[in-house]
Amino acid sequence: MIASSKSHRLLVAFDALSNDDEILETALGLIYRLRGELMGLCIEDNELSKLARLPFSHTVDLASATTKRFDEERMARLIRLSQKRIQERLRDVTHDIRWTLKSVRGRYTSSALTVENVDLYLLRRPATLTRPKTAKTATAEANPVLLLLGSVHASSVRAIDIAKEIVVHEKRQIVILQHEETPPTASVGNIENLFSNLSVPFEIRQLDYMNPNAVGKVANAVRAHLIILSADLVIDDIFIEDLCERTDRPLLYVKSSKGY
Amino acid sequence: MGLKPLHPQQLYKRCPLTSLEFSTTTELNEHTNHFGQHRAAAALRFGIGIRKKGYNLFVTGIPGSGRHTMVHEFLNRQAPNETSPSDWIYVYNFDDMHKPVAIELPAGLGRKLRDDMKKLIEAVSVDIPAAFENENYKLRLEEIEDEIREQNEKDLQDLEKEAAAKNVTIIHTPAGLAIAPRKDGQVLGPDEFKRLPQDKRDLIQETVAELQDKLEKLVKRFVERKHLLRERIKQLNREVAEFAVAHLVDILKSQYATFPRVISYLEAVKHDLMDNAEVFHKKERPMTSLGLEREGQEISARYRINLVIDNHDTQGAPVIYEDHATYPNLVGRVEYRSQWGALVTDFDLIKAGALHKANGGYLILDAHKLLMQPYAWEGLKRILYAGEIRIESLAQVYGLVSTVSLQPAPIPLKVKVVLIGDPWLYHILSQLDPDFAELFKVMVDFEDRLAIDEDSKLQYAKLVGSIVREEELLVFDKTAVARVIEFSSRYVSDSERLSAHIRSLADLLREADFWAREKKHEVVTAEDVQCALDRQEERLSRLRDRLHEEIQRSTVLIDTKGKRIGQVNGLSIINLGNFSFGQPSRITSTARLGEGDVIDIEREAKLGGKIHSKGVLILASFLADKYSKRLPLSIAASLVFEQSYGMIEGDSASVAELCALLSALAEVPLKQSLAVTGSVNQKGEVQAIGGVNEKIEGFFDICKGRGLTGEQGVIIPAANVKNLMLRRDVVEACREETFRVWAVTNVDEVIEILSGIPAGAMDDQRNFPEGSFNGKVCSNLNELMIIRQRLAKEISSDSQTGVT
């Protein structure tokens, strides 16, 4: 448990049409570690909804190259199955955690980030043809936490705290990404001292460009268990949406305390 | 008349101390465990020496005659001079996992190969992951993956461009890719679509259909590229694995260069390691898959060596004694282990049986135990015929299961089997099992006794000395040894023989040692040996004493004085396994007018066995032959063992029965102070019987219990005199003439002793002297015949005149 006894509200954005076990596993791991409340949000992609209502829509399966009709009935069935699965899973494992589950229709990232009264957002887009699958490995050490840091901000502190909590208890490494021009500040402290005191393996990388493409590449390369980014880094939702398109690694967006 | 009783010297043959040229057993240093078994020893030497198929051995003899000891001794002397057999290993068959391969190696090399393979896999477990962690490998992997991905992305982008140009877009859905019409950067909604004019809608649908078709072809190319990617990665992995593995395997191959089967195996291992290298990536194994974790363990297990026959420390040929000869214990088994609720097996669970362990040497089995085990005998024969050991479960042999199991390659067998069993077993197998004669051509027949002479006495004494030394008993002096020799003769009921039964001898020596120590003797003497014998008898004689008690108390009626017509004391023996004793039985006979029947009441009541019945029939024939050759026998006689309520078998009482019958016919009383034992033939000759010592002692005990009168004694067949080794008190009583033993050769001699009157010899006219016993028999038979003839006439004339 982290030093602050402040309770968290974690929003988990589920893509309504995907059976994504990994985001659920990650969410449960987080909420048990951090304590608080879990808010599940099943997001039906608007675009897919429209596609399903067109009378001539078909999908081509990537595994078998077979074409199948994609209609409302099929979409509704897939959504129902997915929601049912998420509900059952939450019911089975959340014995002493409060949780809720809602459905919305809209774009994935913006639908999630517009929910208010939440301080942590967990997002993940499953692998597709252009978003390669990054396999997890048998040992925790092989899947580090990727922490993106910017300048001083209350959410950075919180992001660092959350990252420390995870790496210490799950015995993971941590890879810290910073823009090469980010100055060290007194309030954040010396990053190296911060993590060496924990006796946790860590690495600091400095990027020329802190953009979704660069971050996504690093995330895929290190097979990040979780990407943590704080609100001070993010300019807008597009950064997160873009990052989600580049990697299938779960992403934890930490808002500042003012946002919650 | 006037047959004299036997002299006391004829009743017990002493072992003269002068014939033993030593003072104590310490002077008898030569070790021997085989007394008098020259025939068996010669047969063993022959059977062990001959190296042809089918010359296995069957060692037969009574239990306790030293069969096991001698067989072990012979084999343990012979086996070290022979060549040590090979090691055998089972290894995984990479072509067919259900048929493990057997490989033969010189003794000791199996273990070495097993250890070498273990080290190889340990090295490979480090080297392969290291090779895959190598940056160069990762780079090459990334190259391959990027190339394919770029091709896919380019194709997709090209299609996306084409789609964009036609106002449609490719959408990524969890169910796959889809083509959708676009407007203002977003998917065209259905309502908007409906509002479009028909021609526009048709165009959109055509465009979507056209691009859908192209998309499908594109995805097919993706799928093909995926396969290609897999193949290229596999090939890359093989190259990397080969680099890691090949030199390790080649080093091993050089060590086993002269063993082509090992070389083939190592080649197969190398290829398999290369094909399954990714299993050794510990870090690459997805943690969500239990199946893949198991796969890793299973693949590593393939490279183990099952050293099923290990002769690394065997000196010479193995000598194996299997005391629990079940089928699996003989031929080996394939074991199973439980895994995730199912029973699984692999070549490493093949276990050797006794035949494997004895391969190249000797296997000793107890025949009776072998035959008692289901299919063990049949299985052994099958294997001996085939000359190879094929491991199959009984269920497989009988076709009871059809589940997939292992079929280990058979191992050639070269073994000599030594079966040890009782004589009756040998004879049954010889008669009823045609395979037996084919496979067990050497009979090793142990003697149960041998003739006494100076040499055999010395050998026996040496045997006593050997046992005393081996069991660390007190030293035996020559009196004790002499007494033991006398016991040996008594054991086989033959004063001219010594017993070859080692177990009873060893038991006596131990017990004599015990009693000697109880009395604080430093040396075991004859007195201690006698004490041991007396105590043995005491422990076992409760039933005898109770039965004799019932006779003394007149519950069972036995006369030991006076005379009676048609009544004789017969003698029977009761065998309780390790103790036998004799006891008298009253045999009575009645005779009256009849038509020549001699009724055996025991047979009529179904209490008479076949041999007993035969004896009664023989005496009836004797009767007719001796007394009624030319005239019809006009008697009806009956014979019975009084107060006998169990089965009676044997013909050793037929002389007594005949005497009772003759007494009833002659109406001459017979002495009840005497008992009779002997078998009679149709000519009236008295034949030998068994248990003569016990029978005499049984009657003696009854007489002694009532007080010896000097009139009492036992009549025995002359042929049994050589079997006499009577108890000391019986011999003493005979010496004092308070008890007597007569030996007879024919019925007339018995009759004269029992009746006290001459039997009478037949003259040329077939007449017996008047007043003689036989004369009286004849006279009475004639009288009965006359009566019968008269009655027959009367009946006949009555029937003619109608008188009833």
HADDOCK unambig.tbl for C-alpha pairs under 7 A between the chains (distance, minus, plus):
assign (segid A and resid 17 and name CA) (segid B and resid 174 and name CA) 6.15 0.50 0.50
assign (segid A and resid 18 and name CA) (segid B and resid 174 and name CA) 5.65 0.50 0.50
assign (segid A and resid 47 and name CA) (segid B and resid 187 and name CA) 5.86 0.50 0.50
assign (segid A and resid 50 and name CA) (segid B and resid 187 and name CA) 6.66 0.50 0.50
assign (segid A and resid 50 and name CA) (segid B and resid 189 and name CA) 5.17 0.50 0.50
assign (segid A and resid 50 and name CA) (segid B and resid 190 and name CA) 6.55 0.50 0.50
assign (segid A and resid 51 and name CA) (segid B and resid 180 and name CA) 6.43 0.50 0.50
assign (segid A and resid 51 and name CA) (segid B and resid 187 and name CA) 6.93 0.50 0.50
assign (segid A and resid 53 and name CA) (segid B and resid 190 and name CA) 5.86 0.50 0.50
assign (segid A and resid 54 and name CA) (segid B and resid 190 and name CA) 5.22 0.50 0.50
assign (segid A and resid 58 and name CA) (segid B and resid 178 and name CA) 5.82 0.50 0.50
assign (segid A and resid 59 and name CA) (segid B and resid 175 and name CA) 6.57 0.50 0.50
assign (segid A and resid 59 and name CA) (segid B and resid 176 and name CA) 5.38 0.50 0.50
assign (segid A and resid 59 and name CA) (segid B and resid 177 and name CA) 5.20 0.50 0.50
assign (segid A and resid 59 and name CA) (segid B and resid 178 and name CA) 4.52 0.50 0.50
assign (segid A and resid 60 and name CA) (segid B and resid 176 and name CA) 5.11 0.50 0.50
assign (segid A and resid 60 and name CA) (segid B and resid 177 and name CA) 5.18 0.50 0.50
assign (segid A and resid 60 and name CA) (segid B and resid 178 and name CA) 6.37 0.50 0.50
assign (segid A and resid 60 and name CA) (segid B and resid 216 and name CA) 6.07 0.50 0.50
assign (segid A and resid 61 and name CA) (segid B and resid 175 and name CA) 6.21 0.50 0.50
assign (segid A and resid 61 and name CA) (segid B and resid 176 and name CA) 4.45 0.50 0.50
assign (segid A and resid 61 and name CA) (segid B and resid 177 and name CA) 6.75 0.50 0.50
assign (segid A and resid 62 and name CA) (segid B and resid 176 and name CA) 5.59 0.50 0.50
assign (segid A and resid 62 and name CA) (segid B and resid 219 and name CA) 6.06 0.50 0.50
assign (segid A and resid 63 and name CA) (segid B and resid 223 and name CA) 6.46 0.50 0.50
assign (segid A and resid 64 and name CA) (segid B and resid 223 and name CA) 6.93 0.50 0.50
assign (segid A and resid 65 and name CA) (segid B and resid 216 and name CA) 6.07 0.50 0.50
assign (segid A and resid 65 and name CA) (segid B and resid 219 and name CA) 5.42 0.50 0.50
assign (segid A and resid 65 and name CA) (segid B and resid 220 and name CA) 5.16 0.50 0.50
assign (segid A and resid 136 and name CA) (segid B and resid 286 and name CA) 6.41 0.50 0.50
assign (segid A and resid 137 and name CA) (segid B and resid 283 and name CA) 5.92 0.50 0.50
assign (segid A and resid 137 and name CA) (segid B and resid 284 and name CA) 5.92 0.50 0.50
assign (segid A and resid 137 and name CA) (segid B and resid 285 and name CA) 6.23 0.50 0.50
assign (segid A and resid 137 and name CA) (segid B and resid 286 and name CA) 5.19 0.50 0.50
assign (segid A and resid 137 and name CA) (segid B and resid 287 and name CA) 6.01 0.50 0.50
assign (segid A and resid 138 and name CA) (segid B and resid 283 and name CA) 5.92 0.50 0.50
assign (segid A and resid 138 and name CA) (segid B and resid 285 and name CA) 5.98 0.50 0.50
assign (segid A and resid 138 and name CA) (segid B and resid 286 and name CA) 5.61 0.50 0.50
assign (segid A and resid 138 and name CA) (segid B and resid 287 and name CA) 4.44 0.50 0.50
assign (segid A and resid 139 and name CA) (segid B and resid 283 and name CA) 6.81 0.50 0.50
